[in-house]
Amino acid sequence: NVDAAMNDGRTALILASQQGHERVVGALLAAEANIEATNRPGATALWYACAVGCEPIVRTSVGMVPVKLFWFMAASAVVVVGIVVGSFGHSS
């Protein structure tokens, strides 16, 4: 089960995002891991990717997150707004 969670609610996708493992996140998303899954405090994989500053995971995840969830996260975590706005303000 790609969405199996530990006792604290962390899934493989959350753990991989928290540790900045881009290839693992990509494989989990390809296997249809739940991008909206949260741990017990309510943080998602995208939140952790923002918190550790892993821009490639943030870029990959943002397009997959429903708008309602993304804006909730942006309103509740300044780090999300800072990284997303900063990252997408630059041309690649």
VMD Tcl script that builds the backbone (N, CA, C; Angstrom):
set m [mol new atoms 276]
animate dup $m
set s [atomselect $m all]
$s set {name element resname resid chain x y z} {
  {N N ASN 1 A 0.846 -1.186 0.000}
  {CA C ASN 1 A 0.000 0.000 0.000}
  {C C ASN 1 A 0.888 1.244 0.000}
  {N N VAL 2 A 0.876 1.994 -1.070}
  {CA C VAL 2 A 1.731 3.171 -1.218}
  {C C VAL 2 A 1.392 4.268 -0.208}
  {N N ASP 3 A 0.197 4.243 0.344}
  {CA C ASP 3 A -0.220 5.260 1.309}
  {C C ASP 3 A -0.227 4.772 2.751}
  {N N ALA 4 A 0.397 3.634 3.017}
  {CA C ALA 4 A 0.471 3.142 4.400}
  {C C ALA 4 A 1.157 4.202 5.262}
  {N N ALA 5 A 0.643 4.388 6.467}
  {CA C ALA 5 A 1.177 5.428 7.350}
  {C C ALA 5 A 1.716 4.828 8.646}
  {N N MET 6 A 2.702 5.502 9.194}
  {CA C MET 6 A 3.253 5.122 10.488}
  {C C MET 6 A 2.289 5.610 11.574}
  {N N ASN 7 A 2.588 5.299 12.828}
  {CA C ASN 7 A 1.710 5.700 13.930}
  {C C ASN 7 A 1.481 7.205 13.996}
  {N N ASP 8 A 2.465 7.985 13.580}
  {CA C ASP 8 A 2.325 9.445 13.632}
  {C C ASP 8 A 1.693 10.020 12.362}
  {N N GLY 9 A 1.261 9.142 11.465}
  {CA C GLY 9 A 0.582 9.579 10.252}
  {C C GLY 9 A 1.488 9.802 9.060}
  {N N ARG 10 A 2.807 9.705 9.237}
  {CA C ARG 10 A 3.713 9.942 8.112}
  {C C ARG 10 A 3.636 8.787 7.117}
  {N N THR 11 A 3.530 9.170 5.842}
  {CA C THR 11 A 3.532 8.198 4.746}
  {C C THR 11 A 4.912 8.216 4.091}
  {N N ALA 12 A 5.133 7.292 3.186}
  {CA C ALA 12 A 6.403 7.273 2.458}
  {C C ALA 12 A 6.602 8.580 1.690}
  {N N LEU 13 A 5.525 9.122 1.135}
  {CA C LEU 13 A 5.621 10.380 0.394}
  {C C LEU 13 A 6.023 11.530 1.318}
  {N N ILE 14 A 5.442 11.574 2.489}
  {CA C ILE 14 A 5.806 12.625 3.456}
  {C C ILE 14 A 7.268 12.475 3.866}
  {N N LEU 15 A 7.685 11.260 4.177}
  {CA C LEU 15 A 9.078 11.032 4.584}
  {C C LEU 15 A 10.058 11.402 3.474}
  {N N ALA 16 A 9.771 10.983 2.249}
  {CA C ALA 16 A 10.667 11.289 1.131}
  {C C ALA 16 A 10.745 12.793 0.891}
  {N N SER 17 A 9.621 13.486 1.007}
  {CA C SER 17 A 9.603 14.944 0.827}
  {C C SER 17 A 10.369 15.630 1.947}
  {N N GLN 18 A 10.186 15.144 3.158}
  {CA C GLN 18 A 10.848 15.712 4.335}
  {C C GLN 18 A 12.373 15.595 4.210}
  {N N GLN 19 A 12.827 14.542 3.540}
  {CA C GLN 19 A 14.264 14.305 3.412}
  {C C GLN 19 A 14.817 14.752 2.057}
  {N N GLY 20 A 13.961 15.315 1.209}
  {CA C GLY 20 A 14.406 15.867 -0.065}
  {C C GLY 20 A 14.777 14.834 -1.120}
  {N N HIS 21 A 14.189 13.646 -1.060}
  {CA C HIS 21 A 14.489 12.583 -2.021}
  {C C HIS 21 A 13.605 12.730 -3.266}
  {N N GLU 22 A 14.070 13.504 -4.222}
  {CA C GLU 22 A 13.295 13.838 -5.416}
  {C C GLU 22 A 12.873 12.604 -6.217}
  {N N ARG 23 A 13.790 11.690 -6.456}
  {CA C ARG 23 A 13.469 10.509 -7.266}
  {C C ARG 23 A 12.436 9.617 -6.568}
  {N N VAL 24 A 12.544 9.491 -5.261}
  {CA C VAL 24 A 11.580 8.677 -4.516}
  {C C VAL 24 A 10.207 9.334 -4.568}
  {N N VAL 25 A 10.159 10.650 -4.390}
  {CA C VAL 25 A 8.883 11.378 -4.479}
  {C C VAL 25 A 8.269 11.167 -5.855}
  {N N GLY 26 A 9.076 11.282 -6.898}
  {CA C GLY 26 A 8.579 11.073 -8.256}
  {C C GLY 26 A 7.998 9.684 -8.444}
  {N N ALA 27 A 8.690 8.672 -7.920}
  {CA C ALA 27 A 8.205 7.291 -8.042}
  {C C ALA 27 A 6.913 7.091 -7.265}
  {N N LEU 28 A 6.828 7.672 -6.079}
  {CA C LEU 28 A 5.608 7.538 -5.275}
  {C C LEU 28 A 4.423 8.236 -5.934}
  {N N LEU 29 A 4.668 9.409 -6.508}
  {CA C LEU 29 A 3.589 10.121 -7.201}
  {C C LEU 29 A 3.155 9.358 -8.446}
  {N N ALA 30 A 4.101 8.749 -9.138}
  {CA C ALA 30 A 3.765 7.930 -10.314}
  {C C ALA 30 A 2.932 6.717 -9.909}
  {N N ALA 31 A 3.146 6.243 -8.684}
  {CA C ALA 31 A 2.376 5.106 -8.156}
  {C C ALA 31 A 1.069 5.569 -7.512}
  {N N GLU 32 A 0.748 6.854 -7.720}
  {CA C GLU 32 A -0.494 7.460 -7.242}
  {C C GLU 32 A -0.594 7.565 -5.725}
  {N N ALA 33 A 0.528 7.922 -5.083}
  {CA C ALA 33 A 0.499 8.207 -3.646}
  {C C ALA 33 A -0.408 9.415 -3.417}
  {N N ASN 34 A -1.073 9.442 -2.283}
  {CA C ASN 34 A -2.009 10.512 -1.955}
  {C C ASN 34 A -1.258 11.785 -1.581}
  {N N ILE 35 A -1.275 12.775 -2.455}
  {CA C ILE 35 A -0.579 14.044 -2.237}
  {C C ILE 35 A -1.229 14.851 -1.112}
  {N N GLU 36 A -2.467 14.521 -0.765}
  {CA C GLU 36 A -3.187 15.242 0.285}
  {C C GLU 36 A -3.060 14.604 1.661}
  {N N ALA 37 A -2.365 13.479 1.763}
  {CA C ALA 37 A -2.210 12.806 3.054}
  {C C ALA 37 A -1.496 13.725 4.042}
  {N N THR 38 A -1.915 13.676 5.291}
  {CA C THR 38 A -1.286 14.493 6.338}
  {C C THR 38 A -0.824 13.607 7.486}
  {N N ASN 39 A 0.181 14.098 8.203}
  {CA C ASN 39 A 0.597 13.414 9.422}
  {C C ASN 39 A -0.279 13.914 10.572}
  {N N ARG 40 A -0.011 13.485 11.783}
  {CA C ARG 40 A -0.876 13.873 12.920}
  {C C ARG 40 A -0.957 15.387 13.128}
  {N N PRO 41 A 0.142 16.150 12.999}
  {CA C PRO 41 A 0.022 17.608 13.138}
  {C C PRO 41 A -0.690 18.283 11.967}
  {N N GLY 42 A -0.911 17.558 10.866}
  {CA C GLY 42 A -1.619 18.121 9.728}
  {C C GLY 42 A -0.739 18.577 8.583}
  {N N ALA 43 A 0.553 18.249 8.614}
  {CA C ALA 43 A 1.465 18.659 7.535}
  {C C ALA 43 A 1.437 17.637 6.400}
  {N N THR 44 A 1.564 18.137 5.180}
  {CA C THR 44 A 1.571 17.290 3.989}
  {C C THR 44 A 2.999 17.160 3.444}
  {N N ALA 45 A 3.143 16.336 2.425}
  {CA C ALA 45 A 4.433 16.185 1.761}
  {C C ALA 45 A 4.893 17.520 1.179}
  {N N LEU 46 A 3.984 18.270 0.592}
  {CA C LEU 46 A 4.335 19.576 0.035}
  {C C LEU 46 A 4.828 20.519 1.131}
  {N N TRP 47 A 4.172 20.498 2.264}
  {CA C TRP 47 A 4.600 21.354 3.375}
  {C C TRP 47 A 6.043 21.048 3.753}
  {N N TYR 48 A 6.361 19.755 3.870}
  {CA C TYR 48 A 7.731 19.377 4.233}
  {C C TYR 48 A 8.724 19.744 3.143}
  {N N ALA 49 A 8.363 19.572 1.887}
  {CA C ALA 49 A 9.262 19.950 0.795}
  {C C ALA 49 A 9.573 21.446 0.872}
  {N N CYS 50 A 8.577 22.241 1.190}
  {CA C CYS 50 A 8.789 23.684 1.357}
  {C C CYS 50 A 9.666 23.961 2.571}
  {N N ALA 51 A 9.396 23.272 3.653}
  {CA C ALA 51 A 10.133 23.500 4.890}
  {C C ALA 51 A 11.623 23.213 4.745}
  {N N VAL 52 A 11.968 22.202 3.958}
  {CA C VAL 52 A 13.390 21.878 3.771}
  {C C VAL 52 A 13.974 22.580 2.551}
  {N N GLY 53 A 13.146 23.332 1.828}
  {CA C GLY 53 A 13.632 24.106 0.690}
  {C C GLY 53 A 13.959 23.282 -0.537}
  {N N CYS 54 A 13.238 22.192 -0.743}
  {CA C CYS 54 A 13.497 21.339 -1.905}
  {C C CYS 54 A 12.622 21.794 -3.077}
  {N N GLU 55 A 13.124 22.758 -3.823}
  {CA C GLU 55 A 12.361 23.372 -4.905}
  {C C GLU 55 A 11.863 22.380 -5.956}
  {N N PRO 56 A 12.653 21.393 -6.384}
  {CA C PRO 56 A 12.134 20.457 -7.396}
  {C C PRO 56 A 10.901 19.678 -6.911}
  {N N ILE 57 A 10.892 19.286 -5.659}
  {CA C ILE 57 A 9.716 18.577 -5.129}
  {C C ILE 57 A 8.540 19.532 -5.033}
  {N N VAL 58 A 8.797 20.769 -4.619}
  {CA C VAL 58 A 7.719 21.762 -4.538}
  {C C VAL 58 A 7.117 21.973 -5.921}
  {N N ARG 59 A 7.962 22.160 -6.927}
  {CA C ARG 59 A 7.464 22.391 -8.292}
  {C C ARG 59 A 6.629 21.211 -8.785}
  {N N THR 60 A 7.091 19.998 -8.521}
  {CA C THR 60 A 6.361 18.800 -8.936}
  {C C THR 60 A 5.032 18.694 -8.203}
  {N N SER 61 A 5.049 18.952 -6.909}
  {CA C SER 61 A 3.870 18.761 -6.072}
  {C C SER 61 A 2.804 19.823 -6.266}
  {N N VAL 62 A 3.213 21.063 -6.491}
  {CA C VAL 62 A 2.240 22.154 -6.592}
  {C C VAL 62 A 1.208 21.888 -7.677}
  {N N GLY 63 A 1.617 21.365 -8.798}
  {CA C GLY 63 A 0.679 21.095 -9.884}
  {C C GLY 63 A -0.290 19.973 -9.593}
  {N N MET 64 A -0.005 19.179 -8.574}
  {CA C MET 64 A -0.854 18.033 -8.249}
  {C C MET 64 A -1.791 18.293 -7.072}
  {N N VAL 65 A -1.547 19.374 -6.346}
  {CA C VAL 65 A -2.329 19.667 -5.143}
  {C C VAL 65 A -3.593 20.425 -5.517}
  {N N PRO 66 A -4.734 19.965 -5.031}
  {CA C PRO 66 A -5.966 20.719 -5.292}
  {C C PRO 66 A -5.833 22.155 -4.776}
  {N N VAL 67 A -6.401 23.098 -5.496}
  {CA C VAL 67 A -6.276 24.508 -5.139}
  {C C VAL 67 A -6.703 24.779 -3.710}
  {N N LYS 68 A -7.788 24.184 -3.258}
  {CA C LYS 68 A -8.270 24.453 -1.894}
  {C C LYS 68 A -7.229 24.067 -0.855}
  {N N LEU 69 A -6.545 22.956 -1.049}
  {CA C LEU 69 A -5.527 22.519 -0.102}
  {C C LEU 69 A -4.312 23.424 -0.174}
  {N N PHE 70 A -3.880 23.778 -1.392}
  {CA C PHE 70 A -2.708 24.627 -1.542}
  {C C PHE 70 A -2.910 25.974 -0.854}
  {N N TRP 71 A -4.066 26.608 -1.056}
  {CA C TRP 71 A -4.280 27.912 -0.438}
  {C C TRP 71 A -4.432 27.813 1.058}
  {N N PHE 72 A -4.990 26.726 1.567}
  {CA C PHE 72 A -5.044 26.533 3.017}
  {C C PHE 72 A -3.627 26.472 3.568}
  {N N MET 73 A -2.781 25.728 2.888}
  {CA C MET 73 A -1.401 25.595 3.344}
  {C C MET 73 A -0.675 26.930 3.260}
  {N N ALA 74 A -0.886 27.667 2.206}
  {CA C ALA 74 A -0.223 28.959 2.041}
  {C C ALA 74 A -0.658 29.923 3.130}
  {N N ALA 75 A -1.923 29.877 3.497}
  {CA C ALA 75 A -2.426 30.770 4.529}
  {C C ALA 75 A -1.927 30.376 5.910}
  {N N SER 76 A -1.627 29.096 6.101}
  {CA C SER 76 A -1.247 28.640 7.428}
  {C C SER 76 A 0.254 28.466 7.617}
  {N N ALA 77 A 1.039 28.591 6.561}
  {CA C ALA 77 A 2.483 28.392 6.687}
  {C C ALA 77 A 3.240 29.394 5.825}
  {N N VAL 78 A 3.860 30.347 6.452}
  {CA C VAL 78 A 4.579 31.388 5.735}
  {C C VAL 78 A 5.665 30.790 4.856}
  {N N VAL 79 A 6.275 29.698 5.279}
  {CA C VAL 79 A 7.346 29.090 4.503}
  {C C VAL 79 A 6.841 28.642 3.132}
  {N N VAL 80 A 5.607 28.178 3.052}
  {CA C VAL 80 A 5.049 27.759 1.769}
  {C C VAL 80 A 4.964 28.947 0.838}
  {N N VAL 81 A 4.421 30.043 1.321}
  {CA C VAL 81 A 4.278 31.239 0.499}
  {C C VAL 81 A 5.647 31.739 0.062}
  {N N GLY 82 A 6.590 31.807 0.976}
  {CA C GLY 82 A 7.915 32.320 0.660}
  {C C GLY 82 A 8.622 31.505 -0.399}
  {N N ILE 83 A 8.615 30.210 -0.272}
  {CA C ILE 83 A 9.324 29.368 -1.229}
  {C C ILE 83 A 8.598 29.335 -2.565}
  {N N VAL 84 A 7.294 29.174 -2.551}
  {CA C VAL 84 A 6.559 29.083 -3.810}
  {C C VAL 84 A 6.635 30.393 -4.570}
  {N N VAL 85 A 6.408 31.504 -3.905}
  {CA C VAL 85 A 6.465 32.807 -4.578}
  {C C VAL 85 A 7.884 33.064 -5.062}
  {N N GLY 86 A 8.865 32.789 -4.223}
  {CA C GLY 86 A 10.260 33.010 -4.612}
  {C C GLY 86 A 10.678 32.128 -5.761}
  {N N SER 87 A 10.268 30.872 -5.741}
  {CA C SER 87 A 10.677 29.928 -6.767}
  {C C SER 87 A 10.044 30.231 -8.120}
  {N N PHE 88 A 8.794 30.580 -8.121}
  {CA C PHE 88 A 8.102 30.772 -9.378}
  {C C PHE 88 A 8.260 32.196 -9.910}
  {N N GLY 89 A 8.927 33.039 -9.147}
  {CA C GLY 89 A 9.183 34.394 -9.612}
  {C C GLY 89 A 10.371 34.470 -10.557}
  {N N HIS 90 A 11.155 33.380 -10.619}
  {CA C HIS 90 A 12.345 33.362 -11.468}
  {C C HIS 90 A 12.083 32.522 -12.705}
  {N N SER 91 A 12.644 32.942 -13.813}
  {CA C SER 91 A 12.513 32.123 -15.020}
  {C C SER 91 A 13.656 31.117 -15.044}
  {N N SER 92 A 13.366 29.919 -15.533}
  {CA C SER 92 A 14.389 28.875 -15.559}
  {C C SER 92 A 15.077 28.831 -16.906}
}
mol reanalyze $m
mol bondsrecalc $m
mol representation Tube
mol addrep $m
